[in-house]
Amino acid sequence: MIDRRKFLYFTTGLGMALGYKQLMPVYGQQPGDIQPSSATPEYPDLIELFIQETPFTIGRKTGKAVTVNNVLPAPIIRWKEGQTATIKVTNNLKEDTSIHWHGIILPENMDGVPGISFAGIKPGQTFTYQFPLNQSGTYWYHSHSGMQEQLGHYGAIIIDPIEPEPFVCDSAKRIPCGNRDYVILLSDWTFENPHQIMKNLKKMGAYYNYQRRTVSTFFEDIHWRQMRMDPTDIADVTGATYTYLMNGLPPESNWTGLFKPGEKVRLRFINASAMTFFDIRIPGLKMTVIQADGQNVQPVTVDEFRIGVAETYDVIVEPQDEQAYTIFAETMDRSGYARGTLAISQGLSAAIPDRLERPLRTMADMGMDHSEHSEHSGHDMSGNSEHSGHDMSGNSEHSGHDMSGNSEHSEHSGHDMSSEDMPNFDWQINESRNHGRGQAGTPMMVKNRLNEPGIGLENTGTRVLVYTDLRSLAPREDQRQPERELELHLTGNMERYMWSFNGKKYSEEKEITFYYGERLRLTFVNQTMMEHPIHLHGMWMELDNGAGKYKPRKHTVIVKPAEKMSVEVNVDARGKWAFHCHLMYHMEMGMFRTILVSRRFANAVVDRAAEVR
């Protein structure tokens, strides 16, 4: 018998606020924290969710959203590590739907990908998901059907750990970080039908790029035109059609979270957008990153970080003054932003910070910049850079992550970042450039770019998070060397709006084989001028970022233009799993594969034919 108090039923009326015609998200109904510090949360044994269409209004314009229990974003689900999650999902749409539990390690048939792990949920049907929760952290859930994710079908997941949080803000009192705890869920909303957006992009890849340069730069851009590229091509879909939301609210609605001066405030950032990268800053506050993709990392304090589509980052901030602070999430292409406020009371707001300059693609993004000291690289390796948190010489007075292993900080990091652990950050010849009609304008050279903050963040004069900052809080248990390597090429043709792996879309090549029990190195080579968030279902990817036995786990990794980088995977989940770019329109165009995890017989030789190079 299920205890009534543990039965979570989000009523369809939840989220409708008096005086509003639009949906009012659960996240925005009240300024209070997810869990008051004095309260003990209840963890439901059963959750019931209803998928339906609901009107959604911004300003004077109303469209139709695909919602969960009538709210956008979907309700926050909070579980406890060690419990068994049971969720009944009823489809009240006129089309199929599904829910994928992003970043949750679970049985194959519970992963929620139609055509791979189950058949989907037909109109009028109810499907019951049930799986054990053997992890903790911040995750999210979303549809994997019919581009419904673009229309609002997404929500946050918090899994509280069995053991106390390892991050202590008051060592004397053993007070965990985060007296207040807020989800900051970012998304991109459009009143256009996503299928129409797809048609527009197929007609012209730059359809939504309203920042293209004029005829005055014709000769300056001639080499770009010859390669059928555009230096302003930062995002496929932009503020020309998108309104950027924070917890379901547009910038003018100003989502607000409350604090008392001196409190530690935990912010759980989730990028639930379909196509948008955000650059996050809170002017006047430092952010200490404590989790990436739900996994604990050694704390690193930054001024700003980029969050790719489908990634999550948990940070701690400590506002000291009785004032308001703007949480500012600017899009990578600078075509718009989401914003909210941390304040001591409702109704307060802080100034919108100065917008960053619109970035342009450079020779490095084309794989043509072979200088270690490129003016575009944004990271001076001599130790004099303003971004000295990424100084490779160990001479920077501010360096918290000295890569030589000789820094006074390195003894506290739990491991020595010796040179043999470090990836090779030098340019190297791109040895595989012919991928047929599915690829245009391949880079001449490629390199590992994990130590770079990304386009537009190179010369901000602030401390920006980079992937080489991320180190697992505890060493990985499995220290085996990879026994096999697969090289996968990220390919595309922006002009024809074709996206694929190895020059072939999903309909042309469907499966990649992993062998159960192996430790596999996956090497990604980005042959395009776009950043790609690559997501592996069912298994963790350990980022090969020079952290040695402290490699951070990620469910989604961002691969920059002309980048060659690697992850390592313990293949510990039998069955079929989705693997794809998490830019929704790239995935829909064919940048998708099924991972088949099969048994490798003892007498079998590694099938080199399966190694795609």
C-alpha positions, 0 to 999 in steps of 0.5 A: 500500500502506497502512503498517501503522503508519498503519492505525488500527483501534480494537478493539472491546475497547478501553475495557473496564477491569478490574473495571468492567461499564460502558464506560470511555472512551478519554479516561478510561483513563489520565491521560496527555495526548493527545500526550506533549510529547516524542512525535511523533503518527502520523496514520492514512491509514485509520480503521475504525469500528464502530457498535454497541449496548453496555451502559453503567452508571452506579452500579447502573443499566445501559442501552444506548448506541450506541457507536463501537468499543465506547467512550463517547465514541467514540475521539479521531481525530487528523489532520494538516492537508493529509492526506486522511482515509479512514474506513470505517464499519461499521453493526452496529446494527439500524437506519440510522446515519451520521457527521457531521464537525461543523465540517469543510469537505468535499464535499457527499456526505461530510457525513453527513446522511441524506436530504440528502448521502447515503442513510445507512448501512444495517444490516450495510453499510460506508460509506467517507468520504474528504475532504481536511483543509484546516483545523486545530483542535478539532472533533467527530463524531456521528450524524445518525440516529435520535437516536443522538447522545443515546445516546453516538454522538459523539467528538472530532477534533483536526486539527494544523496544518501550521504551528506553533501561533501561541500562544507561551508562552515567547517566548525558547524559542518554546515553544507553549502547551499542554505537555499537551493534553486533550480535555474532552468534555461530554455529557448521558446518560439511561437513557430512550429519546430517543423517549420523551423526545420523547413526554413533551415533546410531552405537556407542554413542561415535563415535565422542569422540576422547578424550577417556581415554586409557587402562592405566586408566582401573582400575580407570574407572572400576566403569564407565564401570560397569554403561556403562558410560565414564568420557570423555563423555562431548559432543556427536558430537565434533571437530572431525567433527565440525568446529566452526563458529562465524557469519558464519566464521571459527576461521582463518577468524577472524570476526572483530567488530570495536570500539573506546576506551571508547565506550560501545559495546553491544554484542548479543550472540546467540548459534545457534549450533545443539549440542555445548555448548560454554564458552565465555570469552574476555581476558582483558575485563569484560562482564556485562550481561544485557539480558538473552533469550531476557529478561532484567535482573539486570546487573551482571558483569562476566569474563566468561559465558557458553551459552547452545544451543538455549540460548541468552545473551546480554552483554556490554563491554567497551574497553579502550585501542587502541588494539585488544581483542579476543572474545573466544568461547571454546567448553565445551568439549575443542575439538575446538573453535570459535573466533573473534576480537574487534579492533580499525581497520580491520586487527588487532588480539589478541592472542588466550588465553590458552585453558582450561583443558579438563574436566572429569565427576565426582561423582557429575555428577553420583549423587554419591557425597554427600558432600557439600564441594566436591572438584569437586563442584567448589563452597566453601559455606564458603565464601572463594571461588574464585567464591565468587560471589556465596557465600552463607554466605554473607561474601565475599568482592566481593559478588554482590549477597549475598543470605542471604539478609544482603549484602549492595548490596541487597538493590539495587537489588530490593528484599531481597534474603531471605532463604525462596526464595532459592532452596534447594541445598542439595543432595536428594534421587533420588526417581524415577530411573526405566525408562525402557530400555530408561534409563541407569545408573540413579544417586543415588542422585539428587540436584539443581545445579543452583548455579554451573557454570558447568563442566570445569568452577568450578575452573578457579579462575574467576567470572563465570555466574551462573543461580542464578545470573539472576534476572528480571529487573522488578518484575513479575506481576503474583505472584500466587503460582503454583497450580499444579506440573509436574515432568518430567524426562530427560532420555537416554542411551548413549550406545544405543543412546536413548533419551527421557522423562520419559524413553519413546521417542516421538513415544511412548508417545506424549502429556503432558497436560497443563490447560489454565489459570493455573500457573504450576510448571515444575520440571525437573530431569536429570537422565543422565550424559549429559546437556540438553537445554530444550525449551518450545514453545509459553510460558515463563518459569520462573526460580525458582532460588531464585529470588522471585518475580524477577524470570528471564524468559527463553525460554530455560533452561540448566539442568545439570547431576543429577540435579533436578530444577524447572520452573514456567509457566503461561499457557496463550497460547491455542493450541499445542506447541512443547517441547523438548531438543534443542540438535538436535540429542536428539530431533530427537531420541525422546526427544520431546513432544507436549504440549496440552493446554486445558480448565479445566472445573470448576468442574474438579479435578486436574488429578493426573494421568497426573502428571508424577512423 
